Amino acid sequence: MSETDEDELDAITVLGEHLINTILLEEPLDIVKAIVAAGAPVWYQNESEGISCLHAAVYIQDLDLVKLLLQEGAVWNAADYLQMTAGDIALSFNNEAIYTIIRDAGIRAELLLSLLSSQTPVSRSDSAMILKTSDDTAAASSQVFLSSELRFVVDEHGQDICMLNIKGGEEIGVMMGWETEIMRETVAKLCLDREPTGSLKILNVGFGLGIIDTLFQSLSPALHVIIEAHPDVLKHMKQLGWYEKPGVKILEGKWQDYIDTEQLASLVSDGGFNLVYTDPFSEDFAALRHFFKSIPALLSPNSRFSFFNGLGGTNNMFYDVSTKIAYIQLANAGFDVEWSVVDVSQQRKQWGKSRPYFTVPTYRLPVCRKK
């Protein structure tokens, strides 16, 4: 680093620290405005605790200051050394007004990024939202995931797990047995007021442990299409006899290979699928948006669609933001959405050796119908 660069970094640090300290001292708003106007970086996080000016504004619970800082470009989802965002702090104070302002800023930022990425390729690192960490491991990249080895095991809690090694020996569950209650509630909601007649046509994208597919089989569907791309999962499915189950048709490959093709549409040419489900592991909102837009053409009248709503599931505010973005994207794709809540506070504690991927206490279950 050159001497000039070091001088600039020192100046930024001094201004950033001064801004945060001024806010924590509850100096008048005009003084804070002047410091920002003088070039203080609103994105800066201090060296002692990792807090930003937005964290500081929430600590003193100054709504007007929070609004100002967000307007000036403060980072809505910056996390301190304790992994607390400004929104988390607002929740701890039970300050709904400040929390809502920050959450809505996150929604606007993500929707803008989504719009831009639909027109111009945007790299994962450009995302403002930590729905997934910005890495290139199999947990965040579909391409890497499909070339990674999976293990199907039973853990110390007695639950089935599909495990993925992501980096340096760390493992994360692709699907874990604790999700069974979510899948059971999902099938119940999808089938609400619908009598199983043996004529159901079902599409599921992503087999995982086969939890929801096993529940779908209990409905004795006339057609049960499963799209699965991972070779280890396909091997596991063959070992379990899924290729021989009545009504089951397995399409090997990514859903993108089939979703807009005549091959898939021809399977339900006489009316469309009645029930559709997907679990978008290692995919983001850009992929989900494509899926949402493609599904209506494959659905029959009075059909229902759901998906594993897990993006942002390691933080309450991120999960709130991601759920609302999903609602907006589904509405734009032509769906009405009903949400229900599943308490998973006990089940999802059973992590064993897996890195947690869903730690909020309640799961928000979507059931979608064409408008």
TORKOL-4160 file (C-alpha; in steps of 0.2 Angstrom, whole numbers, padded with zeros to 4 digits, m for minus):
371
<pt num="1" X="0000" Y="0000" Z="0000"/>
<pt num="2" X="0007" Y="0017" Z="m0005"/>
<pt num="3" X="0009" Y="0031" Z="0007"/>
<pt num="4" X="m0005" Y="0041" Z="m0001"/>
<pt num="5" X="m0017" Y="0026" Z="0001"/>
<pt num="6" X="m0012" Y="0024" Z="0019"/>
<pt num="7" X="m0016" Y="0043" Z="0022"/>
<pt num="8" X="m0033" Y="0041" Z="0014"/>
<pt num="9" X="m0037" Y="0025" Z="0024"/>
<pt num="10" X="m0032" Y="0035" Z="0040"/>
<pt num="11" X="m0043" Y="0049" Z="0035"/>
<pt num="12" X="m0058" Y="0037" Z="0032"/>
<pt num="13" X="m0055" Y="0029" Z="0049"/>
<pt num="14" X="m0054" Y="0045" Z="0058"/>
<pt num="15" X="m0070" Y="0052" Z="0050"/>
<pt num="16" X="m0079" Y="0035" Z="0052"/>
<pt num="17" X="m0075" Y="0034" Z="0071"/>
<pt num="18" X="m0079" Y="0052" Z="0073"/>
<pt num="19" X="m0096" Y="0049" Z="0066"/>
<pt num="20" X="m0100" Y="0034" Z="0076"/>
<pt num="21" X="m0094" Y="0042" Z="0092"/>
<pt num="22" X="m0104" Y="0058" Z="0089"/>
<pt num="23" X="m0120" Y="0048" Z="0087"/>
<pt num="24" X="m0117" Y="0038" Z="0103"/>
<pt num="25" X="m0115" Y="0054" Z="0112"/>
<pt num="26" X="m0132" Y="0059" Z="0105"/>
<pt num="27" X="m0126" Y="0075" Z="0098"/>
<pt num="28" X="m0139" Y="0085" Z="0088"/>
<pt num="29" X="m0145" Y="0079" Z="0071"/>
<pt num="30" X="m0137" Y="0095" Z="0062"/>
<pt num="31" X="m0120" Y="0090" Z="0069"/>
<pt num="32" X="m0121" Y="0072" Z="0062"/>
<pt num="33" X="m0127" Y="0079" Z="0045"/>
<pt num="34" X="m0112" Y="0091" Z="0045"/>
<pt num="35" X="m0100" Y="0076" Z="0048"/>
<pt num="36" X="m0108" Y="0066" Z="0034"/>
<pt num="37" X="m0108" Y="0081" Z="0022"/>
<pt num="38" X="m0089" Y="0082" Z="0026"/>
<pt num="39" X="m0086" Y="0065" Z="0019"/>
<pt num="40" X="m0088" Y="0053" Z="0034"/>
<pt num="41" X="m0091" Y="0035" Z="0027"/>
<pt num="42" X="m0108" Y="0029" Z="0032"/>
<pt num="43" X="m0103" Y="0012" Z="0028"/>
<pt num="44" X="m0088" Y="0012" Z="0041"/>
<pt num="45" X="m0088" Y="m0001" Z="0055"/>
<pt num="46" X="m0077" Y="0003" Z="0070"/>
<pt num="47" X="m0062" Y="m0007" Z="0075"/>
<pt num="48" X="m0068" Y="m0010" Z="0093"/>
<pt num="49" X="m0085" Y="m0018" Z="0091"/>
<pt num="50" X="m0088" Y="m0018" Z="0072"/>
<pt num="51" X="m0103" Y="m0007" Z="0074"/>
<pt num="52" X="m0108" Y="0005" Z="0060"/>
<pt num="53" X="m0116" Y="0022" Z="0062"/>
<pt num="54" X="m0133" Y="0014" Z="0059"/>
<pt num="55" X="m0130" Y="0002" Z="0074"/>
<pt num="56" X="m0126" Y="0018" Z="0084"/>
<pt num="57" X="m0142" Y="0027" Z="0078"/>
<pt num="58" X="m0152" Y="0012" Z="0083"/>
<pt num="59" X="m0143" Y="0011" Z="0100"/>
<pt num="60" X="m0149" Y="0028" Z="0104"/>
<pt num="61" X="m0166" Y="0024" Z="0096"/>
<pt num="62" X="m0166" Y="0040" Z="0085"/>
<pt num="63" X="m0179" Y="0036" Z="0071"/>
<pt num="64" X="m0175" Y="0052" Z="0061"/>
<pt num="65" X="m0156" Y="0049" Z="0062"/>
<pt num="66" X="m0159" Y="0031" Z="0056"/>
<pt num="67" X="m0169" Y="0038" Z="0041"/>
<pt num="68" X="m0155" Y="0050" Z="0037"/>
<pt num="69" X="m0142" Y="0037" Z="0037"/>
<pt num="70" X="m0151" Y="0025" Z="0026"/>
<pt num="71" X="m0154" Y="0039" Z="0014"/>
<pt num="72" X="m0136" Y="0043" Z="0014"/>
<pt num="73" X="m0132" Y="0025" Z="0010"/>
<pt num="74" X="m0129" Y="0017" Z="0027"/>
<pt num="75" X="m0128" Y="m0002" Z="0025"/>
<pt num="76" X="m0144" Y="m0010" Z="0031"/>
<pt num="77" X="m0137" Y="m0027" Z="0034"/>
<pt num="78" X="m0120" Y="m0024" Z="0041"/>
<pt num="79" X="m0116" Y="m0036" Z="0056"/>
<pt num="80" X="m0105" Y="m0032" Z="0070"/>
<pt num="81" X="m0093" Y="m0044" Z="0078"/>
<pt num="82" X="m0107" Y="m0052" Z="0088"/>
<pt num="83" X="m0116" Y="m0055" Z="0071"/>
<pt num="84" X="m0129" Y="m0042" Z="0076"/>
<pt num="85" X="m0137" Y="m0031" Z="0063"/>
<pt num="86" X="m0145" Y="m0014" Z="0066"/>
<pt num="87" X="m0161" Y="m0022" Z="0063"/>
<pt num="88" X="m0157" Y="m0035" Z="0076"/>
<pt num="89" X="m0154" Y="m0022" Z="0089"/>
<pt num="90" X="m0170" Y="m0013" Z="0085"/>
<pt num="91" X="m0179" Y="m0030" Z="0088"/>
<pt num="92" X="m0170" Y="m0031" Z="0105"/>
<pt num="93" X="m0177" Y="m0014" Z="0110"/>
<pt num="94" X="m0194" Y="m0019" Z="0103"/>
<pt num="95" X="m0193" Y="m0004" Z="0092"/>
<pt num="96" X="m0205" Y="m0008" Z="0078"/>
<pt num="97" X="m0204" Y="0008" Z="0069"/>
<pt num="98" X="m0185" Y="0008" Z="0067"/>
<pt num="99" X="m0185" Y="m0011" Z="0063"/>
<pt num="100" X="m0198" Y="m0008" Z="0049"/>
<pt num="101" X="m0188" Y="0007" Z="0042"/>
<pt num="102" X="m0172" Y="m0004" Z="0041"/>
<pt num="103" X="m0182" Y="m0019" Z="0035"/>
<pt num="104" X="m0190" Y="m0009" Z="0021"/>
<pt num="105" X="m0173" Y="m0002" Z="0016"/>
<pt num="106" X="m0167" Y="m0020" Z="0014"/>
<pt num="107" X="m0182" Y="m0025" Z="0003"/>
<pt num="108" X="m0180" Y="m0010" Z="m0008"/>
<pt num="109" X="m0161" Y="m0013" Z="m0010"/>
<pt num="110" X="m0164" Y="m0032" Z="m0014"/>
<pt num="111" X="m0178" Y="m0028" Z="m0027"/>
<pt num="112" X="m0167" Y="m0015" Z="m0035"/>
<pt num="113" X="m0153" Y="m0028" Z="m0036"/>
<pt num="114" X="m0165" Y="m0041" Z="m0043"/>
<pt num="115" X="m0171" Y="m0029" Z="m0057"/>
<pt num="116" X="m0153" Y="m0024" Z="m0062"/>
<pt num="117" X="m0148" Y="m0042" Z="m0062"/>
<pt num="118" X="m0162" Y="m0047" Z="m0073"/>
<pt num="119" X="m0155" Y="m0035" Z="m0086"/>
<pt num="120" X="m0136" Y="m0036" Z="m0083"/>
<pt num="121" X="m0127" Y="m0050" Z="m0075"/>
<pt num="122" X="m0122" Y="m0046" Z="m0057"/>
<pt num="123" X="m0109" Y="m0056" Z="m0047"/>
<pt num="124" X="m0114" Y="m0064" Z="m0031"/>
<pt num="125" X="m0102" Y="m0053" Z="m0022"/>
<pt num="126" X="m0113" Y="m0038" Z="m0028"/>
<pt num="127" X="m0128" Y="m0043" Z="m0018"/>
<pt num="128" X="m0132" Y="m0032" Z="m0003"/>
<pt num="129" X="m0141" Y="m0046" Z="0006"/>
<pt num="130" X="m0134" Y="m0060" Z="0016"/>
<pt num="131" X="m0147" Y="m0072" Z="0012"/>
<pt num="132" X="m0132" Y="m0083" Z="0007"/>
<pt num="133" X="m0114" Y="m0078" Z="0012"/>
<pt num="134" X="m0104" Y="m0072" Z="m0003"/>
<pt num="135" X="m0093" Y="m0088" Z="m0006"/>
<pt num="136" X="m0090" Y="m0100" Z="m0020"/>
<pt num="137" X="m0093" Y="m0116" Z="m0009"/>
<pt num="138" X="m0106" Y="m0129" Z="m0014"/>
<pt num="139" X="m0118" Y="m0121" Z="m0001"/>
<pt num="140" X="m0119" Y="m0106" Z="m0012"/>
<pt num="141" X="m0115" Y="m0112" Z="m0030"/>
<pt num="142" X="m0126" Y="m0124" Z="m0039"/>
<pt num="143" X="m0112" Y="m0128" Z="m0051"/>
<pt num="144" X="m0100" Y="m0133" Z="m0037"/>
<pt num="145" X="m0114" Y="m0142" Z="m0027"/>
<pt num="146" X="m0118" Y="m0153" Z="m0042"/>
<pt num="147" X="m0099" Y="m0159" Z="m0043"/>
<pt num="148" X="m0098" Y="m0161" Z="m0024"/>
<pt num="149" X="m0099" Y="m0177" Z="m0014"/>
<pt num="150" X="m0114" Y="m0180" Z="m0003"/>
<pt num="151" X="m0116" Y="m0192" Z="0012"/>
<pt num="152" X="m0132" Y="m0200" Z="0017"/>
<pt num="153" X="m0131" Y="m0204" Z="0036"/>
<pt num="154" X="m0140" Y="m0205" Z="0052"/>
<pt num="155" X="m0134" Y="m0194" Z="0066"/>
<pt num="156" X="m0133" Y="m0195" Z="0085"/>
<pt num="157" X="m0151" Y="m0189" Z="0086"/>
<pt num="158" X="m0157" Y="m0203" Z="0075"/>
<pt num="159" X="m0162" Y="m0192" Z="0061"/>
<pt num="160" X="m0158" Y="m0195" Z="0042"/>
<pt num="161" X="m0146" Y="m0182" Z="0035"/>
<pt num="162" X="m0140" Y="m0178" Z="0018"/>
<pt num="163" X="m0123" Y="m0170" Z="0021"/>
<pt num="164" X="m0112" Y="m0159" Z="0010"/>
<pt num="165" X="m0093" Y="m0155" Z="0013"/>
<pt num="166" X="m0092" Y="m0137" Z="0009"/>
<pt num="167" X="m0074" Y="m0131" Z="0014"/>
<pt num="168" X="m0060" Y="m0137" Z="0025"/>
<pt num="169" X="m0070" Y="m0152" Z="0032"/>
<pt num="170" X="m0085" Y="m0141" Z="0037"/>
<pt num="171" X="m0101" Y="m0150" Z="0033"/>
<pt num="172" X="m0119" Y="m0143" Z="0031"/>
<pt num="173" X="m0135" Y="m0153" Z="0029"/>
<pt num="174" X="m0143" Y="m0152" Z="0011"/>
<pt num="175" X="m0158" Y="m0159" Z="0020"/>
<pt num="176" X="m0161" Y="m0165" Z="0038"/>
<pt num="177" X="m0174" Y="m0175" Z="0046"/>
<pt num="178" X="m0180" Y="m0161" Z="0057"/>
<pt num="179" X="m0188" Y="m0154" Z="0042"/>
<pt num="180" X="m0201" Y="m0168" Z="0042"/>
<pt num="181" X="m0214" Y="m0157" Z="0051"/>
<pt num="182" X="m0212" Y="m0143" Z="0039"/>
<pt num="183" X="m0215" Y="m0155" Z="0024"/>
<pt num="184" X="m0229" Y="m0164" Z="0033"/>
<pt num="185" X="m0238" Y="m0147" Z="0036"/>
<pt num="186" X="m0234" Y="m0142" Z="0018"/>
<pt num="187" X="m0242" Y="m0157" Z="0010"/>
<pt num="188" X="m0257" Y="m0154" Z="0022"/>
<pt num="189" X="m0259" Y="m0136" Z="0016"/>
<pt num="190" X="m0257" Y="m0141" Z="m0002"/>
<pt num="191" X="m0270" Y="m0154" Z="0000"/>
<pt num="192" X="m0282" Y="m0144" Z="0010"/>
<pt num="193" X="m0300" Y="m0147" Z="0005"/>
<pt num="194" X="m0294" Y="m0159" Z="m0009"/>
<pt num="195" X="m0299" Y="m0177" Z="m0008"/>
<pt num="196" X="m0285" Y="m0189" Z="m0015"/>
<pt num="197" X="m0293" Y="m0197" Z="m0030"/>
<pt num="198" X="m0278" Y="m0206" Z="m0037"/>
<pt num="199" X="m0278" Y="m0194" Z="m0052"/>
<pt num="200" X="m0267" Y="m0181" Z="m0044"/>
<pt num="201" X="m0252" Y="m0175" Z="m0055"/>
<pt num="202" X="m0237" Y="m0169" Z="m0044"/>
<pt num="203" X="m0221" Y="m0161" Z="m0048"/>
<pt num="204" X="m0207" Y="m0160" Z="m0036"/>
<pt num="205" X="m0190" Y="m0152" Z="m0039"/>
<pt num="206" X="m0176" Y="m0158" Z="m0028"/>
<pt num="207" X="m0177" Y="m0175" Z="m0020"/>
<pt num="208" X="m0165" Y="m0172" Z="m0005"/>
<pt num="209" X="m0170" Y="m0186" Z="0008"/>
<pt num="210" X="m0186" Y="m0189" Z="m0001"/>
<pt num="211" X="m0197" Y="m0183" Z="0014"/>
<pt num="212" X="m0210" Y="m0174" Z="0004"/>
<pt num="213" X="m0209" Y="m0186" Z="m0010"/>
<pt num="214" X="m0214" Y="m0200" Z="0002"/>
<pt num="215" X="m0228" Y="m0190" Z="0008"/>
<pt num="216" X="m0234" Y="m0186" Z="m0009"/>
<pt num="217" X="m0233" Y="m0205" Z="m0013"/>
<pt num="218" X="m0246" Y="m0208" Z="0001"/>
<pt num="219" X="m0258" Y="m0198" Z="m0010"/>
<pt num="220" X="m0257" Y="m0212" Z="m0023"/>
<pt num="221" X="m0254" Y="m0199" Z="m0037"/>
<pt num="222" X="m0257" Y="m0204" Z="m0055"/>
<pt num="223" X="m0241" Y="m0195" Z="m0060"/>
<pt num="224" X="m0227" Y="m0190" Z="m0048"/>
<pt num="225" X="m0213" Y="m0182" Z="m0058"/>
<pt num="226" X="m0196" Y="m0179" Z="m0048"/>
<pt num="227" X="m0183" Y="m0168" Z="m0056"/>
<pt num="228" X="m0166" Y="m0171" Z="m0048"/>
<pt num="229" X="m0148" Y="m0167" Z="m0054"/>
<pt num="230" X="m0136" Y="m0172" Z="m0041"/>
<pt num="231" X="m0128" Y="m0189" Z="m0046"/>
<pt num="232" X="m0126" Y="m0195" Z="m0028"/>
<pt num="233" X="m0145" Y="m0191" Z="m0025"/>
<pt num="234" X="m0150" Y="m0201" Z="m0040"/>
<pt num="235" X="m0139" Y="m0215" Z="m0035"/>
<pt num="236" X="m0148" Y="m0215" Z="m0018"/>
<pt num="237" X="m0165" Y="m0214" Z="m0026"/>
<pt num="238" X="m0161" Y="m0230" Z="m0036"/>
<pt num="239" X="m0155" Y="m0239" Z="m0020"/>
<pt num="240" X="m0172" Y="m0235" Z="m0012"/>
<pt num="241" X="m0182" Y="m0241" Z="m0027"/>
<pt num="242" X="m0189" Y="m0224" Z="m0032"/>
<pt num="243" X="m0187" Y="m0228" Z="m0051"/>
<pt num="244" X="m0199" Y="m0243" Z="m0049"/>
<pt num="245" X="m0212" Y="m0234" Z="m0039"/>
<pt num="246" X="m0230" Y="m0233" Z="m0047"/>
<pt num="247" X="m0233" Y="m0217" Z="m0056"/>
<pt num="248" X="m0216" Y="m0210" Z="m0053"/>
<pt num="249" X="m0206" Y="m0202" Z="m0067"/>
<pt num="250" X="m0188" Y="m0196" Z="m0063"/>
<pt num="251" X="m0180" Y="m0183" Z="m0074"/>
<pt num="252" X="m0162" Y="m0183" Z="m0072"/>
<pt num="253" X="m0154" Y="m0165" Z="m0073"/>
<pt num="254" X="m0157" Y="m0147" Z="m0067"/>
<pt num="255" X="m0175" Y="m0140" Z="m0067"/>
<pt num="256" X="m0168" Y="m0127" Z="m0079"/>
<pt num="257" X="m0166" Y="m0141" Z="m0092"/>
<pt num="258" X="m0184" Y="m0146" Z="m0091"/>
<pt num="259" X="m0195" Y="m0132" Z="m0084"/>
<pt num="260" X="m0199" Y="m0123" Z="m0101"/>
<pt num="261" X="m0198" Y="m0138" Z="m0112"/>
<pt num="262" X="m0210" Y="m0148" Z="m0122"/>
<pt num="263" X="m0204" Y="m0164" Z="m0113"/>
<pt num="264" X="m0211" Y="m0158" Z="m0096"/>
<pt num="265" X="m0226" Y="m0150" Z="m0103"/>
<pt num="266" X="m0231" Y="m0166" Z="m0113"/>
<pt num="267" X="m0232" Y="m0176" Z="m0097"/>
<pt num="268" X="m0247" Y="m0166" Z="m0092"/>
<pt num="269" X="m0254" Y="m0161" Z="m0109"/>
<pt num="270" X="m0271" Y="m0165" Z="m0103"/>
<pt num="271" X="m0272" Y="m0152" Z="m0089"/>
<pt num="272" X="m0256" Y="m0148" Z="m0080"/>
<pt num="273" X="m0250" Y="m0152" Z="m0063"/>
<pt num="274" X="m0261" Y="m0151" Z="m0047"/>
<pt num="275" X="m0247" Y="m0149" Z="m0035"/>
<pt num="276" X="m0229" Y="m0142" Z="m0037"/>
<pt num="277" X="m0215" Y="m0141" Z="m0024"/>
<pt num="278" X="m0197" Y="m0136" Z="m0025"/>
<pt num="279" X="m0183" Y="m0134" Z="m0012"/>
<pt num="280" X="m0170" Y="m0122" Z="m0020"/>
<pt num="281" X="m0154" Y="m0128" Z="m0011"/>
<pt num="282" X="m0138" Y="m0118" Z="m0016"/>
<pt num="283" X="m0149" Y="m0106" Z="m0027"/>
<pt num="284" X="m0154" Y="m0088" Z="m0025"/>
<pt num="285" X="m0168" Y="m0077" Z="m0028"/>
<pt num="286" X="m0163" Y="m0075" Z="m0047"/>
<pt num="287" X="m0166" Y="m0093" Z="m0049"/>
<pt num="288" X="m0182" Y="m0093" Z="m0039"/>
<pt num="289" X="m0189" Y="m0079" Z="m0049"/>
<pt num="290" X="m0186" Y="m0089" Z="m0065"/>
<pt num="291" X="m0195" Y="m0104" Z="m0057"/>
<pt num="292" X="m0210" Y="m0093" Z="m0051"/>
<pt num="293" X="m0212" Y="m0086" Z="m0068"/>
<pt num="294" X="m0211" Y="m0103" Z="m0077"/>
<pt num="295" X="m0223" Y="m0113" Z="m0065"/>
<pt num="296" X="m0240" Y="m0105" Z="m0070"/>
<pt num="297" X="m0240" Y="m0113" Z="m0087"/>
<pt num="298" X="m0238" Y="m0130" Z="m0080"/>
<pt num="299" X="m0252" Y="m0129" Z="m0067"/>
<pt num="300" X="m0270" Y="m0135" Z="m0069"/>
<pt num="301" X="m0285" Y="m0125" Z="m0063"/>
<pt num="302" X="m0287" Y="m0125" Z="m0044"/>
<pt num="303" X="m0269" Y="m0131" Z="m0042"/>
<pt num="304" X="m0257" Y="m0126" Z="m0028"/>
<pt num="305" X="m0238" Y="m0123" Z="m0027"/>
<pt num="306" X="m0226" Y="m0121" Z="m0013"/>
<pt num="307" X="m0207" Y="m0121" Z="m0010"/>
<pt num="308" X="m0195" Y="m0122" Z="0005"/>
<pt num="309" X="m0194" Y="m0105" Z="0011"/>
<pt num="310" X="m0177" Y="m0105" Z="0019"/>
<pt num="311" X="m0167" Y="m0091" Z="0012"/>
<pt num="312" X="m0161" Y="m0079" Z="0025"/>
<pt num="313" X="m0166" Y="m0092" Z="0038"/>
<pt num="314" X="m0151" Y="m0089" Z="0050"/>
<pt num="315" X="m0157" Y="m0071" Z="0055"/>
<pt num="316" X="m0174" Y="m0064" Z="0059"/>
<pt num="317" X="m0173" Y="m0048" Z="0049"/>
<pt num="318" X="m0165" Y="m0057" Z="0034"/>
<pt num="319" X="m0179" Y="m0070" Z="0034"/>
<pt num="320" X="m0192" Y="m0056" Z="0036"/>
<pt num="321" X="m0185" Y="m0047" Z="0021"/>
<pt num="322" X="m0183" Y="m0063" Z="0010"/>
<pt num="323" X="m0201" Y="m0068" Z="0014"/>
<pt num="324" X="m0208" Y="m0052" Z="0008"/>
<pt num="325" X="m0197" Y="m0052" Z="m0007"/>
<pt num="326" X="m0204" Y="m0069" Z="m0011"/>
<pt num="327" X="m0221" Y="m0063" Z="m0009"/>
<pt num="328" X="m0218" Y="m0048" Z="m0021"/>
<pt num="329" X="m0210" Y="m0060" Z="m0034"/>
<pt num="330" X="m0224" Y="m0072" Z="m0033"/>
<pt num="331" X="m0237" Y="m0059" Z="m0035"/>
<pt num="332" X="m0228" Y="m0053" Z="m0050"/>
<pt num="333" X="m0228" Y="m0070" Z="m0057"/>
<pt num="334" X="m0247" Y="m0071" Z="m0055"/>
<pt num="335" X="m0249" Y="m0080" Z="m0038"/>
<pt num="336" X="m0260" Y="m0077" Z="m0023"/>
<pt num="337" X="m0250" Y="m0082" Z="m0007"/>
<pt num="338" X="m0257" Y="m0089" Z="0009"/>
<pt num="339" X="m0244" Y="m0089" Z="0023"/>
<pt num="340" X="m0245" Y="m0100" Z="0039"/>
<pt num="341" X="m0232" Y="m0103" Z="0053"/>
<pt num="342" X="m0224" Y="m0119" Z="0058"/>
<pt num="343" X="m0215" Y="m0119" Z="0075"/>
<pt num="344" X="m0198" Y="m0127" Z="0073"/>
<pt num="345" X="m0189" Y="m0120" Z="0088"/>
<pt num="346" X="m0187" Y="m0137" Z="0095"/>
<pt num="347" X="m0184" Y="m0148" Z="0079"/>
<pt num="348" X="m0171" Y="m0137" Z="0071"/>
<pt num="349" X="m0160" Y="m0138" Z="0087"/>
<pt num="350" X="m0154" Y="m0155" Z="0081"/>
<pt num="351" X="m0140" Y="m0149" Z="0071"/>
<pt num="352" X="m0127" Y="m0162" Z="0076"/>
<pt num="353" X="m0111" Y="m0159" Z="0066"/>
<pt num="354" X="m0120" Y="m0149" Z="0053"/>
<pt num="355" X="m0117" Y="m0130" Z="0051"/>
<pt num="356" X="m0134" Y="m0122" Z="0055"/>
<pt num="357" X="m0144" Y="m0116" Z="0039"/>
<pt num="358" X="m0161" Y="m0112" Z="0048"/>
<pt num="359" X="m0160" Y="m0105" Z="0065"/>
<pt num="360" X="m0175" Y="m0093" Z="0067"/>
<pt num="361" X="m0189" Y="m0101" Z="0078"/>
<pt num="362" X="m0203" Y="m0101" Z="0066"/>
<pt num="363" X="m0205" Y="m0106" Z="0048"/>
<pt num="364" X="m0216" Y="m0096" Z="0036"/>
<pt num="365" X="m0225" Y="m0109" Z="0025"/>
<pt num="366" X="m0231" Y="m0102" Z="0008"/>
<pt num="367" X="m0245" Y="m0110" Z="m0002"/>
<pt num="368" X="m0248" Y="m0102" Z="m0019"/>
<pt num="369" X="m0262" Y="m0102" Z="m0031"/>
<pt num="370" X="m0264" Y="m0094" Z="m0048"/>
<pt num="371" X="m0274" Y="m0078" Z="m0048"/>
